[in-house]
Amino acid sequence: MYFISACLVGVNCKYNGGNNLNEKALALVKAGKAIPVCPEQLGGLTTPRIPSEIKVLDGKRRVMNKENHDVTENFEKGAKEVLELAKKLNIEKVILQSRSPSCGVGKVYSGNFDGELVDGNGIAAQLLIENGIEVVDAQDMDNW
């Protein structure tokens, strides 16, 4: 059983109120092999919401929205909720949306709202990795 970013299965939970529908992801849910989750909504953020990116401030990773408000607490809360659910349900693999400040795997936006990508993981992705749960970038599903 997998967790999968809810936006990938057509749930309108992206910052702009849309989704990132991926037919392979949806097929996993329909087959009963995956459960959709959205760390940002679990962290108490609304949909739609102001876009956010990860910045390093005073040596610490912070999630700042485009209006320069610190929303790190929401992102950390959502990540912890996903981790706790994963532990309770014995989830060993999570498929996450590319580049997201929550779910990005390997690459996330720079924190400057300039469209540039930098090496790193989103808040939820990093917490899951640190706790021994395999995370997979949704873009890699094309190779399945």
C-alpha positions in Angstrom: 0.0 0.0 0.0 1.2 3.5 -0.9 0.4 7.0 0.1 0.2 9.3 -2.9 -0.1 13.1 -3.2 -3.8 13.8 -3.4 -3.3 16.3 -6.2 -2.0 13.5 -8.4 -5.3 11.7 -8.2 -7.4 14.7 -9.2 -8.1 16.2 -5.7 -8.2 20.0 -6.1 -5.7 20.7 -3.3 -2.9 22.6 -5.1 -2.1 26.1 -3.9 -4.1 27.5 -6.9 -7.1 25.3 -6.3 -6.3 22.9 -9.1 -4.7 19.4 -9.3 -1.9 17.5 -11.1 -4.0 14.5 -12.3 -1.8 11.6 -13.3 -3.7 8.6 -14.7 -1.2 6.1 -13.4 -1.6 7.6 -9.9 -5.4 7.5 -10.1 -5.3 3.9 -11.3 -3.3 2.9 -8.1 -6.0 4.5 -5.9 -8.8 2.8 -8.0 -7.1 -0.5 -7.6 -6.9 -0.1 -3.8 -3.1 0.1 -3.8 -2.8 3.8 -2.7 -4.3 6.3 -0.4 -4.3 10.0 -1.3 -2.9 12.5 1.2 -2.2 16.3 1.1 0.3 17.4 3.7 -0.5 21.0 3.2 -4.2 20.6 3.9 -3.4 18.3 6.8 -1.2 21.1 8.1 -4.2 23.5 8.2 -3.6 25.4 5.0 -6.6 26.4 2.9 -7.1 25.7 -0.8 -6.5 27.9 -2.7 -3.6 29.4 -0.8 -0.7 31.8 -1.5 2.2 30.0 -3.2 5.0 29.0 -0.8 8.7 28.0 -1.3 11.5 26.9 1.0 14.1 29.4 1.9 17.1 29.1 4.2 17.0 31.9 6.8 19.6 32.1 9.5 20.8 28.6 8.6 17.3 27.1 9.0 14.9 25.9 6.4 11.7 28.0 6.5 8.7 27.9 4.2 7.7 31.4 3.2 4.7 32.3 1.1 4.8 34.8 -1.7 3.6 37.6 0.7 6.7 36.8 2.9 4.6 35.1 5.7 6.3 32.2 7.5 4.1 29.1 7.1 6.7 26.6 8.2 4.6 25.5 11.2 1.7 24.4 8.8 4.1 22.5 6.6 5.7 20.8 9.6 2.4 19.9 11.1 1.2 18.4 7.8 4.4 16.4 7.4 4.0 15.0 11.0 0.4 14.0 10.3 1.4 12.2 7.1 4.2 10.4 9.0 1.9 9.3 11.8 -0.7 8.0 9.4 2.1 6.2 7.5 3.3 4.5 10.7 -0.2 3.5 11.7 -1.0 2.0 8.3 2.5 0.4 7.8 3.0 2.5 4.6 6.5 1.8 3.2 6.4 3.9 0.0 5.0 7.3 -0.8 4.6 8.8 -4.3 4.9 12.6 -4.1 4.3 15.6 -6.4 7.4 17.0 -7.9 8.9 20.3 -6.8 6.4 21.0 -4.0 7.6 22.6 -0.8 5.9 19.7 1.0 6.3 16.8 -1.4 9.2 17.7 -3.7 11.7 14.8 -4.0 15.3 15.7 -5.0 14.4 19.2 -6.4 12.3 22.1 -5.0 11.9 25.7 -6.1 14.6 28.1 -5.0 12.7 30.1 -2.5 12.9 33.2 -4.7 9.7 32.6 -6.7 11.7 32.7 -9.9 10.9 29.3 -11.3 14.5 28.0 -10.5 14.9 24.6 -9.1 17.5 23.7 -6.4 18.6 20.4 -4.9 16.5 19.4 -1.8 13.3 17.8 -0.6 10.0 19.2 0.6 9.2 19.2 4.3 7.0 16.1 4.2 9.3 14.2 1.8 12.4 14.9 4.1 10.6 13.8 7.2 9.4 10.6 5.6 12.9 9.9 4.3 14.4 10.5 7.8 12.0 8.0 9.2 12.9 5.2 6.7 9.9 5.5 4.4 10.8 5.4 0.7 9.7 8.4 -1.3 9.3 8.5 -5.1 8.9 11.6 -7.3 5.7 11.4 -9.3 7.6 12.1 -12.5 9.3 8.7 -12.0 6.0 7.0 -12.4 6.4 7.3 -16.2 9.1 4.6 -15.9 6.8 2.1 -14.2 
